[in-house]
């Protein structure tokens, strides 16, 4: 197994991005680091905190901020433990606090033990800007999946880094590399297969382990459970609203550039352009 250590030039390369699916519902936990300062932001540590901490340690990162895109149990189960080990503040939107405090109800729904809760150190709102190292992310309030769902948007110049021209790559546990373009192609092939359309010859499957990539200047969106590759978040749980999620998608996320790389809360990466043209929920009626 590759140790996954970054081979980066802080002068020219973009952010470090490690994504691992965690927990019984395979929530995508993202670790986003600055290769120069080693400061990092962690998004949705839903479970398997020991594994998350191991990656943080191996990549020599210092967690500055912990963000919850929404308060469903599969996205917040590790908040308390990660906060205890790193001391980093925990951020969440105010409108999801009641859902976070109702963790016993959520745990009962899934038939699991409720996780330990922690204090929320900062309440997020539309337009907030989160900064770590040389990077910044804009908070977009995207209610619908839950009342307090948020997405994090890193514009193309979020890191103020010039000369980052390398194709973004993903390295799996076996040390094999694939580009984001390849991952997007796989997602498109999967969607086509589900719809019964002919597909090209399948490519080798990536191992479901840590992935680290160095981004190009393309914008990045961490959409939580608001937008998925080929789908959108469910709205039949506590506080969900189909009207709100469609408004969030059409009036906010679909206004982002087509080349924005979308990192959903579950499943593969996609782009705003792909979803604008292919996502069945976003097509004109």
ZAROLUM-516136 format. One record per residue: z negated, y negated, x of N, C-alpha, C in turn. Coordinates in steps of 0.02 Angstrom, whole numbers. Each point is the difference from the previous one (the first is absolute). Layout:
// ZAROLUM-516136
      n.Z      n.Y      n.X     ca.Z     ca.Y     ca.X      c.Z      c.Y      c.X
        Z        Y        X        Z        Y        X        Z        Y        X
...
// end
This chain:
// ZAROLUM-516136
      n.Z      n.Y      n.X     ca.Z     ca.Y     ca.X      c.Z      c.Y      c.X
        0       60       42        0      -60      -42        0      -62       44
       43      -48      -17        2      -63       36      -63      -39      -13
      -25      -36       53      -60      -41      -11       17      -65      -35
       65      -14       -9       20      -57      -40      -14      -67       31
      -17       -3       65      -16      -64       29       62      -45        2
       -9      -65      -16       57      -44       -4       28      -16       69
       66       -2        4       33      -22       61       34      -66      -17
      -39      -54        3       23      -64      -25       -3      -54       53
       46      -48       -5       -4      -61       39      -23      -55      -46
      -61      -25       11      -28      -50      -45       41      -63       -2
       39      -12       52       40      -62        2       60        3      -46
       25       61      -13       62        4      -38       -4       43      -62
      -48       44       -4       -2       48      -56      -42      -25      -57
       13       27      -59      -36      -21      -60      -64       37       -9
      -22        2      -63      -66       29      -14        0       76        6
      -59       26       13      -12       72       -1      -15       19      -72
       33       51      -25      -12       21      -69       -8       75       -2
      -60       23      -19      -15       71       -7      -15       13      -73
       35       47      -30      -13       18      -70      -19       73       -5
      -55       15      -34      -19       69      -11      -20       10      -73
       26       52      -32      -22       16      -68      -69       33        3
      -47      -24      -41      -68       26        3      -24       20      -70
      -47       48        0      -32       19      -62       41       46      -44
      -31       22      -55       31       48      -44       63      -27      -34
        4      -66       -8       58      -31      -32       48      -30       51
      -13       12       65       46      -21       53       17      -75       -3
      -52      -40       -4        9      -73        5       23      -18       70
       49      -44        5       24      -23       65      -48      -53       27
      -37       18       52      -43      -48       35       41      -28       58
        3      -66        5       38      -33       53      -46      -36       48
       13       10       64      -35      -35       54       53      -45       33
      -11      -65       -2       50      -48       25      -31      -39       57
       26       10       60      -32      -29       59       45      -45       40
      -31      -45       37       35      -45       46       -4       32       70
       57       17       30       -1       33       66      -27      -44       55
       -1      -66      -11      -25      -45       52      -76       -7       -2
      -27      -13      -60      -72      -12       -6      -38       63      -18
       35       52      -25      -28       63      -24      -40      -10      -65
        4      -59      -31      -33       -9      -65       42       33      -54
      -35       26      -52       35       38      -51      -27      -14      -69
       43       11      -50      -18       -3      -70       10       70      -28
      -47       24      -40        6       66      -31        7       -8      -76
       52       30      -28       14       -5      -71      -13       67      -34
      -42       -1      -51      -13       58      -43      -26       63       37
      -58       -6       32      -31       60       30      -32       42      -56
       40       40      -33      -24       35      -60      -43       60       14
        6       30       59      -38       61       16       13       16       74
      -30       55       24       11       25       68      -12      -54       52
      -57      -33       -6      -15      -56       45       -6       22       72
      -25       60       12       -5       25       69       69        2       32
       49       21      -38       69        2       26       26      -71       13
      -14      -46      -45       21      -69        9      -33      -30       62
      -65       13        8      -35      -27       58       26       30       65
       20       63       -2       27       32       60       65      -35       21
       42      -16      -48       63      -35       15      -13      -70       26
      -48      -34      -31      -18      -67       23      -24        2       73
      -42       51       16      -25        6       67       54       19       50
       44       46      -19       52       23       46       50      -55       16
       10      -45      -48       47      -56       11      -36      -63       23
      -65        7       15      -40      -54       28        3      -63      -42
       -8        8      -66        4      -56      -46      -70      -22      -22
       -5      -64      -17      -62      -29      -25       13      -23      -72
      -33       31      -48       12      -16      -70      -32      -67      -17
       41      -47      -23      -24      -66      -18       -7       -9      -76
       40       36      -38        1       -8      -73       15       67      -32
      -34       15      -56       13       59      -40       20      -24      -70
       59       20      -23       26      -25      -64       11       58      -48
      -21      -11      -62       14       47      -53       53      -31      -46
       58       34       -7       51      -27      -45      -20        5      -73
      -44       47      -16      -29        5      -67      -58       50        4
      -38        4      -55      -65       34        4        0       71      -30
       57       33       -2       -1       70      -20      -32       42       55
      -34       53      -19      -42       39       45       39       26       61
       64       17       -9       37       28       56       19      -52       52
      -10      -64      -15       15      -54       47      -63      -31       30
      -57       12      -30      -62      -34       22      -55       48       23
       13       65       -2      -52       48       15      -31       -7       69
       38      -26       49      -26       -6       68      -21      -70       19
        0      -47      -47      -16      -70       16      -69       -6       33
      -50       31      -30      -69       -8       23       -8       28       71
       25       61       11      -10       31       65       39      -38       54
       61      -22      -15       39      -36       51      -34      -67       16
      -28      -32      -51      -36      -62       12      -62       12       44
      -36       54      -14      -59       16       39       16       11       74
       56       32       14       17       17       69       33      -59       37
       35      -44      -36       37      -53       34      -31      -69       -8
      -40       -9      -53      -29      -66      -14       50      -49      -28
       62       22      -12       52      -45      -25      -12      -16      -74
       15      -62      -21      -10      -18      -70       48       38      -47
      -24       12      -61       39       36      -50       25      -51      -52
       65        2      -14       31      -49      -45       31       36      -60
       -7      -32      -59       26       27      -62        9      -57      -49
       45        8      -48        9      -52      -51      -58        2      -50
      -21      -58      -23      -57       -5      -46       10       42      -63
       61        2      -25       12       34      -64       -8       76        3
       -6       28       60      -11       72        6      -72       18       15
      -44      -50        4      -71       15       13      -30       45      -53
       12      -12      -66      -29       45      -50       24       72        9
       63        9       20       27       67       11      -33       32       61
      -13      -39       51      -34       26       60      -71       20      -16
      -34      -38      -41      -69       16      -18       -4       60      -47
       56       19      -30        2       57      -46       23       63       37
      -22        9       61       24       56       41      -23       68      -28
      -58        3      -31      -23       63      -28       46       22      -56
       24      -48      -41       47       17      -53       66       26       29
       24      -33       52       63       23       32       -8       69       31
      -57       11       34      -12       64       31       -5       56      -51
      -31      -14      -56       -6       49      -54       69       18      -28
       43      -49       -4       69       11      -25       37       50       44
      -12       -4       67       33       45       47      -40       63       15
      -63        2      -23      -42       57       14      -24        4       71
      -14      -58       30      -24       -3       70      -65      -41        2
      -33        2       58      -59      -40       10       20      -73       13
      -37      -48      -27       17      -70       12      -16      -20       72
       43      -40       31      -13      -23       69      -53      -54        0
      -29      -11       58      -48      -55        9       36      -67       -6
      -31      -47      -34       29      -67       -7      -26      -46       55
       36      -55        9      -21      -51       48        8      -69      -32
      -30      -50       30       10      -68      -24       71      -22       16
       28      -40      -44       66      -30       13      -12      -68       31
       24       -9       61      -16      -60       39       41      -60      -18
       61       11      -25       43      -56      -19       43       20      -59
        5      -45      -49       40       13      -59       69      -31       10
       50       41       -5       69      -22       11       27      -36      -62
       48      -45       13       36      -33      -54       71      -13       22
       43      -14      -49       70      -16       14        5      -56       51
       42       10       51       11      -52       50      -44        2       61
      -52       42       -1      -42        6       60       43       25       58
      -20      -20       61       34       22       60      -51       35       45
       13       63       17      -43       39       44       28       -2       71
      -42      -13       49       23       -6       69      -39       48       45
       36       33       45      -30       42       52       48       -2       59
      -27       -7       61       43       -7       57       50      -56      -10
       64       16       13       52      -50      -10       33        6      -68
      -27       42      -43       34       15      -63      -36      -30      -60
       39       -6      -54      -29      -23      -63       36       33      -58
      -38       10      -54       27       30      -60      -18      -44      -59
       48       -9      -45      -11      -39      -61      -22       46      -56
      -50      -20      -37      -24       39      -57       39      -18      -62
       29       50      -33       35       -9      -63      -39       38      -54
      -24      -35      -50      -35       34      -55       52       33      -45
       -2       66       -5       50       38      -38      -35       44      -52
      -30      -29      -52      -36       40      -50       48       44      -40
      -29       51      -30       39       45      -42      -23       72        9
        0       23       63      -28       66       14      -76       -3      -11
      -30      -52       26      -69      -20      -16        1      -76       -7
      -52      -29      -30       -2      -73       -7        1      -38       66
      -31       30       52       -6      -35       64       45       28       55
       53       34      -17       45       26       51       30      -57       40
        4       11       66       33      -49       43       50       35       46
       49      -38       23       46       23       52       -7      -47       59
       12       25       60       -3      -40       61       71       -7       28
       20      -63       11       68      -14       24       -2      -32       69
       33       33       47        8      -27       67       72      -25        7
       11      -66        0       68      -25        8       28       18       68
       65      -11       10       32       23       62      -29      -31       62
      -31      -59       -6      -29      -33       58      -75        3        0
      -28       50      -35      -73        4       -8      -37        6       66
       34       29       51      -32        9       65       18      -53       51
       43      -47      -20       22      -52       47       26       30       65
       31       60       -5       24       35       60       76       -6        2
       28      -18       56       72       -6        7       27       57       42
       63       16      -10       33       50       41      -14       71      -19
      -31       12      -59      -14       69      -21       62       30      -32
       44       27       40       64       22      -25        6       76       -6
      -50       37       23        5       73       -3       -2       25      -71
       38       53      -13       -2       32      -66      -69       29      -12
      -31      -14      -59      -66       28      -13        2       75       -2
      -48       32       32        0       73        5      -65       28      -26
        3       62      -24      -58       38      -20       -5       60       47
      -59       12       26      -12       58       43      -47       48      -35
       22       62       -9      -43       48      -35      -45       36       50
      -39       48      -24      -49       34       42       33       39       56
       62       21      -10       34       39       52       36      -44       51
       -7      -66       -8       32      -46       46       73      -15      -17
       23       23      -59       69      -13      -22        4      -68      -33
       54      -37       15        6      -67      -27       55       -5      -52
      -12      -41      -51       50      -16      -51       -4      -74      -14
       55      -30      -19       -1      -71      -16      -19       -9      -73
      -21      -62      -17      -14      -15      -70       63       11      -42
       58      -14       29       62       12      -37        6       73      -20
      -20       46       45        2       71      -17      -49       17      -56
      -60      -31        2      -49       12      -52       25      -25      -67
       32      -58        0       28      -27      -63       55       46      -26
       40       27       46       54       45      -21      -30       62      -33
      -54       26       28      -33       58      -30      -25      -15      -70
      -30      -60       -7      -25      -19      -66       56       -5      -51
       58      -28       22       57       -5      -45       26       69      -18
        2       46       49       24       68      -14      -46       36      -49
      -66      -11        8      -47       31      -45       10      -24      -71
        9      -67       -7       10      -29      -66       65       26      -31
       53        5       41       63       25      -25       -6       73      -23
      -37       40       39      -10       70      -18      -36        7      -66
      -51      -43      -11      -38        3      -62       44      -18      -60
       51      -43       13       44      -21      -54       60       46       -8
        5       53       44       54       47       -6       64      -20       35
       -3      -54       40       59      -22       36        8       41       63
       64        7       25       10       38       63      -33      -36       58
      -26       38       46      -34      -29       58       31       27       63
      -13      -35       55       24       22       65      -47       55       25
       20       30       56      -41       53       29      -69      -27       17
      -54       33      -21      -67      -27       12      -16       -3       74
      -39      -50       19      -21       -8       69      -67       36       11
      -19       14       62      -63       33       14      -59      -38      -30
      -48       36      -28      -58      -31      -32      -47      -28       52
      -25      -63      -13      -50      -30       44      -67       33      -13
      -39       11       52      -67       25       -9      -43      -53      -33
      -41       19      -50      -42      -49      -36      -61      -19       40
       10      -33       57      -55      -21       42       10      -73       16
      -38      -25       48        2      -71       16       70      -21       19
       18      -62      -18       64      -28       19      -12      -69       27
       25      -13       59       -6      -67       29       69      -29       10
       10      -62      -19       65      -30       11       -8      -72       23
       51      -23       34        2      -69       22       52      -34      -43
      -20      -50      -37       46      -29      -49       47      -50       32
       57       -9      -32       46      -54       15      -23      -61      -40
       37      -56        5      -20      -58      -40        7        8      -75
       23       57      -25        5        9      -73      -67      -10      -33
       -3      -34      -58      -63       -9      -35      -30       68      -20
      -66        1       -8      -35       62      -18      -43      -14      -62
       -1       47      -47      -41       -6      -60      -42       63       -8
      -65       -9       -7      -46       55      -16      -17       -7      -74
       33       42      -41        2      -12      -72      -55       36      -39
      -44       37       35      -50       38      -38       34       47      -49
      -27        4      -61       30       43      -51       40      -39      -51
       24      -59       19       42      -39      -45       73       23        2
       26       11       60       70       20        8        4       60       46
       38       52      -22       13       59       40       75        7       11
       19       46       44       71       16        8       24       36      -63
       40      -34      -39       28       29      -61      -46       -1      -60
      -57      -33        4      -46        1      -56      -47      -61        4
      -46       -4      -47      -51      -53        0      -68       32      -16
      -53      -38        7      -66       26      -12      -12       16      -74
      -43       50      -11      -16       18      -69      -44      -54      -31
        3       -7      -66      -37      -53      -34      -44       28      -56
      -11       66        1      -39       31      -54      -73       11       19
      -21      -27       58      -70        5       20      -36      -65      -15
      -62       -5       21      -44      -55      -17       31      -68       19
       10      -43      -50       25      -67       13       73       -4       14
       37       55       -6       72       -1       13       39      -35      -55
       56      -28       18       42      -36      -49       72        3       22
       43       31      -41       71        4       16       31      -69        0
      -23      -44      -45       28      -68       -2      -17      -38       64
      -62        7       24      -20      -35       60       35       27       62
        6       66        5       31       26       61       74      -18        3
       34       -1      -57       70      -20        0        7      -74       17
      -46      -41      -23        2      -71       18      -13       -9       75
      -48       38       27      -14       -3       72       62       19       40
       34       52      -22       59       24       36       58      -50       -5
       14      -22      -60       59      -42      -10       -9      -71       24
      -60      -28       -8      -10      -70       18      -27      -11       70
      -23       54       32      -28       -7       67       35       45       51
       -8       65       -5       26       44       52       76       -1        4
       34       -4      -57       73       -1        2       28      -66       24
      -42      -49       12       22      -63       30       -2        2       76
      -25       55       29       -3        7       72       69       20       27
       13      -12       64       66       17       28       16       74       -5
       63       16       -8       22       70       -8      -19       43       60
       -2      -30       61      -15       40       59      -74       12       11
      -42      -24      -47      -72       11        6      -15       75       -2
      -33       26       51      -19       70        3      -65        9      -41
        1       44      -49      -56       10      -45      -38       62       20
      -66       -8       11      -45       56       15      -45       11      -61
       18       48      -43      -39       11      -61      -67       34       14
      -42        1      -52      -64       32        5        4       76        0
       57       27      -20       14       72        2       74        9       13
       17       54       35       70       17        9       35      -38       56
       67        7        3       39      -26       57       13      -74       -4
       21      -27       57       19      -71        4       65      -11      -38
       12      -63      -18       62      -19      -33       13      -73       18
       45      -32      -34       11      -72        9        5      -33      -68
      -10      -65       -1        8      -37      -62       72        7      -26
       49       -2       45       69        7      -21       14       66      -32
      -25       55       29        8       66      -29      -28        2      -71
      -61      -26       -7      -33        4      -66       34      -46      -51
       24      -57       23       35      -45      -45       62       34      -31
       34       41       41       63       30      -24       -8       71      -26
      -52       36       21       -5       71      -16      -59       19      -43
      -53      -40        1      -60       19      -37       13       -4      -75
       -5       56      -37       17       -1      -72      -42      -48      -41
      -61      -16       23      -43      -46      -37       22      -73        8
       43      -13       49       17      -69       15       72      -18      -16
       33       45      -37       69      -14      -18        4      -41      -65
       53      -40       -7        7      -40      -62        3       45      -61
      -30      -24      -53       -3       40      -61       67       -5      -37
// end
